[in-house]
Amino acid sequence: MSVIVHKGENIELALKRLNRETLREKIIDTLRNKMYRTKRADDAIAKRREWKKRKRRRRAAARRAK
């Protein structure tokens, strides 16, 4: 993964783009998972949180669509 900074482009914008790329590819999450051992229970809790988050977003989108 790389971000090319073009001539005359603001470096801060390039850093933001790089940050978005790392978030999109979940690089930091995989690094944390490899560095620290996690329990199965923690993984299950994280999955439930993710599910709740998606459910909330779907409900909010459905309300907006009405």
Secondary structure as a PSIPRED ss2 file (coil, helix, strand):
# PSIPRED VFORMAT (PSIPRED V4.0)

   1 M C   1.000  0.000  0.000
   2 S C   1.000  0.000  0.000
   3 V C   1.000  0.000  0.000
   4 I C   1.000  0.000  0.000
   5 V C   1.000  0.000  0.000
   6 H C   1.000  0.000  0.000
   7 K C   1.000  0.000  0.000
   8 G C   1.000  0.000  0.000
   9 E C   1.000  0.000  0.000
  10 N C   1.000  0.000  0.000
  11 I H   0.000  1.000  0.000
  12 E H   0.000  1.000  0.000
  13 L H   0.000  1.000  0.000
  14 A H   0.000  1.000  0.000
  15 L H   0.000  1.000  0.000
  16 K H   0.000  1.000  0.000
  17 R H   0.000  1.000  0.000
  18 L H   0.000  1.000  0.000
  19 N H   0.000  1.000  0.000
  20 R H   0.000  1.000  0.000
  21 E H   0.000  1.000  0.000
  22 T H   0.000  1.000  0.000
  23 L H   0.000  1.000  0.000
  24 R H   0.000  1.000  0.000
  25 E H   0.000  1.000  0.000
  26 K C   1.000  0.000  0.000
  27 I H   0.000  1.000  0.000
  28 I H   0.000  1.000  0.000
  29 D H   0.000  1.000  0.000
  30 T H   0.000  1.000  0.000
  31 L H   0.000  1.000  0.000
  32 R H   0.000  1.000  0.000
  33 N H   0.000  1.000  0.000
  34 K H   0.000  1.000  0.000
  35 M H   0.000  1.000  0.000
  36 Y C   1.000  0.000  0.000
  37 R C   1.000  0.000  0.000
  38 T C   1.000  0.000  0.000
  39 K C   1.000  0.000  0.000
  40 R H   0.000  1.000  0.000
  41 A H   0.000  1.000  0.000
  42 D H   0.000  1.000  0.000
  43 D H   0.000  1.000  0.000
  44 A H   0.000  1.000  0.000
  45 I H   0.000  1.000  0.000
  46 A H   0.000  1.000  0.000
  47 K H   0.000  1.000  0.000
  48 R H   0.000  1.000  0.000
  49 R H   0.000  1.000  0.000
  50 E H   0.000  1.000  0.000
  51 W H   0.000  1.000  0.000
  52 K H   0.000  1.000  0.000
  53 K H   0.000  1.000  0.000
  54 R H   0.000  1.000  0.000
  55 K H   0.000  1.000  0.000
  56 R H   0.000  1.000  0.000
  57 R H   0.000  1.000  0.000
  58 R H   0.000  1.000  0.000
  59 R H   0.000  1.000  0.000
  60 A H   0.000  1.000  0.000
  61 A H   0.000  1.000  0.000
  62 A H   0.000  1.000  0.000
  63 R H   0.000  1.000  0.000
  64 R H   0.000  1.000  0.000
  65 A H   0.000  1.000  0.000
  66 K C   1.000  0.000  0.000
